[in-house]
């Protein structure tokens, strides 16, 4: 089986990092996302039907040793 190697051509998609950063900087104002309200946390009393193994529960319980 023979391999055909196509000649490499300069394509429009092959731009430098500096050009890409410049394009992104010019487009940034168009990508502004409006602020949204942060949803309120769900109280534990509303969470039901979640089942975890005992090993997972012990792991989560032990993680408090690493916090704060």
BELDA-V647001 format. One record per residue. N is the residue number from 1. PSI is psi in whole degrees, -180 to 180 (* if undefined). BURIAL is b if it has 16 or more other C-alpha atoms within 10 Angstrom, else e. Layout:
# BELDA-V647001
n;psi;burial
N;PSI;BURIAL
N;PSI;BURIAL
This chain:
# BELDA-V647001
n;psi;burial
1;134;e
2;148;e
3;131;e
4;122;e
5;115;e
6;144;e
7;140;e
8;129;e
9;148;e
10;120;e
11;160;e
12;-31;e
13;-13;e
14;86;e
15;165;e
16;163;e
17;-38;e
18;-42;e
19;-42;e
20;-44;e
21;-39;e
22;-44;e
23;-42;e
24;-41;e
25;-38;e
26;-31;e
27;-19;e
28;-44;e
29;-24;e
30;-14;e
31;17;e
32;130;e
33;128;e
34;146;e
35;139;e
36;154;e
37;140;e
38;127;e
39;147;e
40;145;e
41;149;e
42;129;e
43;145;e
44;-28;e
45;-20;e
46;-9;e
47;117;e
48;158;e
49;6;e
50;126;e
51;129;e
52;157;e
53;161;e
54;-38;e
55;-40;e
56;-41;e
57;-41;e
58;-40;e
59;-48;e
60;-42;e
61;-38;e
62;-17;e
63;-21;e
64;-21;e
65;-24;e
66;-12;e
67;177;e
68;*;e
